[in-house]
């Protein structure tokens, strides 16, 4: 089950059903199932506080992903926190629509849960390629 929550923001995700369907399709494509996946949309201040508390990074970020699956089984149990402020600013800076950037960030968190990393340049390139493939599939829904 994929759920969406909102913390300290008035913004709401539209459309919910097609977004859920798209994310589930990407997860299934990798051979995983969703036990529980919660997206929590919030603001810059909240996510910066969490970034400092949990990762000791005193800086803004667009996303934090918490994986609660402690096994090697192919299911997702996680929370993904996204700063709508950061997504909006990033979209303006790279000249893409808000929803294109939001969907990229949403699937970025899922890809981390599926085993992708983005520390090295090679990993970043692989992550970006996987994001692009997922975004292309979005148009089918």
C-alpha positions as CSV (number, residue, x, y, z in Angstrom):
1,X,0.0,0.0,0.0
2,X,1.3,3.5,-0.9
3,X,0.1,6.3,1.2
4,X,0.6,10.1,1.0
5,X,0.8,12.4,4.1
6,X,1.3,16.1,4.4
7,X,3.2,17.8,7.2
8,X,3.3,21.6,7.7
9,X,2.3,22.3,4.1
10,X,-1.0,23.2,2.4
11,X,0.0,21.6,-1.0
12,X,-1.6,18.3,-2.0
13,X,-0.6,15.7,-4.6
14,X,-2.8,15.5,-7.7
15,X,-3.5,13.0,-9.1
16,X,-3.1,10.5,-6.3
17,X,-4.4,7.3,-8.0
18,X,-2.3,7.5,-11.2
19,X,0.8,8.4,-9.2
20,X,0.3,5.4,-6.9
21,X,-0.2,3.1,-10.0
22,X,3.0,4.4,-11.6
23,X,5.1,3.9,-8.5
24,X,3.7,0.4,-8.0
25,X,4.5,-0.4,-11.6
26,X,8.1,0.6,-11.2
27,X,8.5,-1.4,-8.0
28,X,7.0,-4.4,-9.6
29,X,9.2,-4.0,-12.7
30,X,12.2,-4.6,-10.4
31,X,10.5,-7.7,-8.9
32,X,9.5,-6.1,-5.6
33,X,6.2,-5.7,-3.8
34,X,5.0,-3.0,-1.5
35,X,4.2,-3.9,2.0
36,X,4.0,-0.3,3.1
37,X,5.4,2.9,1.5
38,X,4.6,6.3,2.9
39,X,5.4,9.5,1.2
40,X,5.5,12.4,3.6
41,X,5.5,15.8,1.9
42,X,6.8,18.6,4.0
43,X,8.8,21.8,3.9
44,X,12.5,22.8,3.9
45,X,12.7,23.5,7.6
46,X,11.3,20.2,8.7
47,X,13.5,18.2,6.3
48,X,16.6,20.1,7.2
49,X,15.9,19.4,10.9
50,X,15.5,15.7,10.1
51,X,18.6,15.7,7.9
52,X,20.6,17.0,10.9
53,X,19.0,14.7,13.4
54,X,19.4,11.5,11.5
55,X,22.3,12.0,9.1
56,X,24.2,14.8,10.9
57,X,24.0,16.9,7.7
58,X,23.1,20.5,8.6
59,X,21.8,21.4,5.1
60,X,18.7,21.5,3.0
61,X,17.8,18.4,1.0
62,X,15.0,17.4,-1.2
63,X,14.5,13.9,0.1
64,X,15.2,11.5,3.0
65,X,14.4,7.8,2.6
66,X,14.0,5.5,5.6
67,X,14.1,1.8,4.8
68,X,12.5,-0.4,7.5
69,X,12.9,-3.7,5.6
70,X,15.7,-5.4,7.6
71,X,15.6,-8.6,5.5
72,X,16.8,-9.4,2.0
73,X,13.2,-10.1,0.9
74,X,11.9,-8.3,-2.1
75,X,9.4,-6.0,-0.5
76,X,9.2,-2.4,0.3
77,X,8.5,-1.1,3.8
78,X,9.7,2.5,4.0
79,X,9.0,6.2,4.5
80,X,10.1,8.8,2.0
81,X,10.1,12.4,3.2
82,X,10.1,15.1,0.4
83,X,10.5,18.9,0.8
84,X,8.1,20.5,-1.6
85,X,10.0,23.8,-1.2
86,X,13.2,22.2,-2.4
87,X,11.5,20.4,-5.3
88,X,9.9,23.6,-6.4
89,X,13.2,25.5,-6.3
90,X,15.1,22.7,-8.0
91,X,12.5,22.6,-10.8
92,X,12.9,26.4,-11.4
93,X,16.7,26.1,-11.4
94,X,16.8,23.3,-13.9
95,X,13.9,24.6,-16.0
96,X,11.6,21.6,-15.7
97,X,8.0,21.4,-14.5
98,X,7.3,21.1,-10.8
99,X,5.6,17.7,-11.4
100,X,8.5,16.4,-13.5
101,X,10.9,17.2,-10.7
102,X,8.6,15.9,-8.0
103,X,8.2,12.6,-9.8
104,X,11.9,12.3,-10.3
105,X,12.5,12.8,-6.6
106,X,9.7,10.4,-5.7
107,X,11.2,7.6,-7.8
108,X,14.7,8.5,-6.6
109,X,13.7,7.5,-3.1
110,X,12.2,4.2,-4.5
111,X,15.4,3.4,-6.4
112,X,17.4,3.7,-3.2
113,X,15.0,1.2,-1.7
114,X,15.7,-1.1,-4.7
115,X,19.4,-1.0,-4.1
116,X,20.6,2.0,-6.2
117,X,23.1,4.4,-4.7
118,X,24.4,7.8,-5.8
119,X,27.6,8.4,-4.0
120,X,30.1,8.0,-6.9
121,X,29.8,9.6,-10.3
122,X,29.2,6.2,-11.9
123,X,26.4,5.5,-9.4
124,X,24.9,8.9,-10.0
125,X,24.9,8.2,-13.8
126,X,23.2,4.9,-13.2
127,X,20.6,6.4,-10.9
128,X,19.8,9.2,-13.3
129,X,19.4,6.6,-16.1
130,X,17.0,4.6,-13.9
131,X,15.1,7.7,-13.0
132,X,14.7,8.6,-16.7
133,X,13.4,5.1,-17.6
134,X,10.9,5.4,-14.8
135,X,9.7,8.8,-15.9
136,X,9.2,7.5,-19.4
137,X,6.9,4.8,-18.1
138,X,4.9,7.4,-16.3
139,X,3.5,8.6,-19.6
140,X,1.7,5.2,-20.0
141,X,-0.6,5.9,-17.1
